Amino acid sequence: MRCLIVGTGSVGTVLAAYLVKAGHDVACYVRPSRRAEYESAASLSVQSTGRTPSLDLPRPAITDQLNLQDVDVLFLCVKHPALPGLLEQLPATLPQGLALVPCLNGVGLKPKLRKRFPGTEIAQLTIMFNARVEQPLSAILTTKPEVQFNTNNRDLLEMFDGSGIVMGQVDDAAEWGKLLINLNNAVCGASYTTFKDLLTNKVLTGVFVKIMDEAIAVYEAANVRYTLPVPVPYKLYRWILLNGGPIAWWIARFKNGLTDQAYPSMAADITAGRKTEIEHLNGVIQELGRVKRIPTPANDRLISLIHQLEAGERKTLSPEELSRTIT
Ligand SMILES: NC(=O)c1ccc[n+]([C@@H]2O[C@H](COP(=O)([O-])OP(=O)(O)OC[C@H]3O[C@@H](n4cnc5c(N)ncnc54)[C@H](OP(=O)(O)O)[C@@H]3O)[C@@H](O)[C@H]2O)c1
């Protein structure tokens, strides 16, 4: 299939590599100002910090033109703050037969894209791996490579076959479950800590549970169906987090292949002074809580803290300072 990756950062680079490995014809769309940098990359590489084999592949085609003729699958791999600008660059109508695959975190993007592109197949790809880009076309993978498609289209479900990436098929409930776990991004972002810190430091774990408890109350009030990406119900997951010592970390290591160096990308966004995706993560809980009249004070405080960090108005907090600020 002809695949066009838009947003060749951490996720885009890893997906490009596995798509090339699976034998697809892959092109990467980059901003015109960055084209030369990408074209000077020697290869397309994904270095794994775990047991997954690293990949070093021929550089895919680089383009600064959004020419969608003959593209079968268009992967959107930008972050939320860049999405409105990107959508403006896309034509009003996408070519017939093209499947649009948003890879951004969060829920609620599909209905927006369906409205913007009626008649186009929209298939959300949930990114279960963690990666960070080091330089153009070179990324570090700090978990097992795993993705989940919310689609029944067999061509899409099978498109990574043979590449080494683990593919799952999920529904909307899984996207809401992933959102719940992704609320950790802001906890790690505010304290510049790793997933390992989050799951082994009692103070951070307590903050994470507080944030998720509010989200669960909101989900229940709004009748949101959710399936957690961990194989246990929320009550048990919560209990393990609070009372199980390092067990939650061991599960994450075993199930996702998480390594010690894995930071959620919000931590990198904050240190780099970039706008984060907080509105599309904890902001969703805050907004749904507002609609359903369920208070979300811990999420509210965490959101305003992240806004202050984005604006450079304060520095990242120690776990203890974060806990005092949030709870
Ligand atoms: N990283 C992870 O481990 C991970 C895991 C799960 C989910 N996700 C989700 O995946 C999504 C992408 O995250 P990411 O970490 O891959 O972000 P990222 O590393 O910041 O990459 C985004 C890329 O999009 C490019 N871009 C933005 N606007 C563009 C435009 N108009 N035209 C062309 N390129 C454009 C950026 O280029 P410039 O550098 O030139 O701006 C950058 O290379 C997010 O929603 C994130 O939450 C990420």
The ligand as a Tripos MOL2 file, in Angstrom:
@<TRIPOS>MOLECULE
LIG
   48    52     1     0     0
SMALL
NO_CHARGES

@<TRIPOS>ATOM
      1 N1          5.8830    9.6870   21.6410 N.am      1 LIG1
      2 C1          5.2130    8.6940   22.1820 C.2       1 LIG1
      3 O1          5.8090    7.8000   22.8050 O.2       1 LIG1
      4 C2          3.7240    8.5950   22.0530 C.ar      1 LIG1
      5 C3          3.0850    7.4460   22.5850 C.ar      1 LIG1
      6 C4          1.6950    7.3330   22.4680 C.ar      1 LIG1
      7 C5          0.9810    8.3220   21.8180 C.ar      1 LIG1
      8 N2          1.6230    9.4280   21.3240 N.ar      1 LIG1
      9 C6          0.8150   10.4460   20.6670 C.3       1 LIG1
     10 O2          1.1590   10.5170   19.2850 O.3       1 LIG1
     11 C7          0.9870   11.8530   18.7940 C.3       1 LIG1
     12 C8          2.2970   12.3180   18.1480 C.3       1 LIG1
     13 O3          3.2590   12.4120   19.1980 O.3       1 LIG1
     14 P1          4.8320   12.4080   18.9410 P.3       1 LIG1
     15 O4          5.4540   12.0880   20.2590 O.co2     1 LIG1
     16 O5          5.1930   11.5880   17.7580 O.co2     1 LIG1
     17 O6          5.0840   13.9400   18.6170 O.3       1 LIG1
     18 P2          6.4180   14.6080   18.0670 P.3       1 LIG1
     19 O7          7.5990   13.7460   18.3450 O.co2     1 LIG1
     20 O8          6.4060   16.0050   18.5600 O.co2     1 LIG1
     21 O9          6.2020   14.6100   16.4910 O.3       1 LIG1
     22 C9          5.2660   15.4130   15.8460 C.3       1 LIG1
     23 C10         5.8170   15.7430   14.4900 C.3       1 LIG1
     24 O10         4.8210   16.4340   13.7550 O.3       1 LIG1
     25 C11         5.4900   17.3890   12.9640 C.3       1 LIG1
     26 N3          4.5320   18.3960   12.5120 N.ar      1 LIG1
     27 C12         3.7390   19.1860   13.2460 C.ar      1 LIG1
     28 N4          2.9890   19.9710   12.4540 N.ar      1 LIG1
     29 C13         3.3280   19.6640   11.1860 C.ar      1 LIG1
     30 C14         2.9030   20.1410    9.9290 C.ar      1 LIG1
     31 N5          1.9730   21.0790    9.8040 N.pl3     1 LIG1
     32 N6          3.4670   19.6040    8.8440 N.ar      1 LIG1
     33 C15         4.4150   18.6450    8.9370 C.ar      1 LIG1
     34 N7          4.8490   18.1530   10.1010 N.ar      1 LIG1
     35 C16         4.3100   18.6580   11.2130 C.ar      1 LIG1
     36 C17         6.5560   17.9330   13.8790 C.3       1 LIG1
     37 O11         7.5170   18.5550   13.0990 O.3       1 LIG1
     38 P3          8.3630   19.7960   13.6570 P.3       1 LIG1
     39 O12         9.3490   19.1800   14.6090 O.co2     1 LIG1
     40 O13         8.9600   20.3500   12.4130 O.co2     1 LIG1
     41 O14         7.3910   20.7100   14.3450 O.co2     1 LIG1
     42 C18         7.0550   16.6490   14.5360 C.3       1 LIG1
     43 O15         8.0670   16.0470   13.7490 O.3       1 LIG1
     44 C19         0.5800   12.6840   20.0220 C.3       1 LIG1
     45 O16        -0.8180   12.8280   20.0770 O.3       1 LIG1
     46 C20         1.0760   11.8550   21.2010 C.3       1 LIG1
     47 O17         0.3330   12.0670   22.3900 O.3       1 LIG1
     48 C21         2.9860    9.5880   21.4270 C.ar      1 LIG1
@<TRIPOS>BOND
     1     1     2 1
     2     2     3 2
     3     2     4 1
     4     4     5 ar
     5     4    48 ar
     6     5     6 ar
     7     6     7 ar
     8     7     8 ar
     9     8     9 1
    10     8    48 ar
    11     9    10 1
    12     9    46 1
    13    10    11 1
    14    11    12 1
    15    11    44 1
    16    12    13 1
    17    13    14 1
    18    14    15 2
    19    14    16 1
    20    14    17 1
    21    17    18 1
    22    18    19 2
    23    18    20 1
    24    18    21 1
    25    21    22 1
    26    22    23 1
    27    23    24 1
    28    23    42 1
    29    24    25 1
    30    25    26 1
    31    25    36 1
    32    26    27 ar
    33    26    35 ar
    34    27    28 ar
    35    28    29 ar
    36    29    30 ar
    37    29    35 ar
    38    30    31 1
    39    30    32 ar
    40    32    33 ar
    41    33    34 ar
    42    34    35 ar
    43    36    37 1
    44    36    42 1
    45    37    38 1
    46    38    39 2
    47    38    40 1
    48    38    41 1
    49    42    43 1
    50    44    45 1
    51    44    46 1
    52    46    47 1
@<TRIPOS>SUBSTRUCTURE
     1 LIG1         1 GROUP 0 **** ****
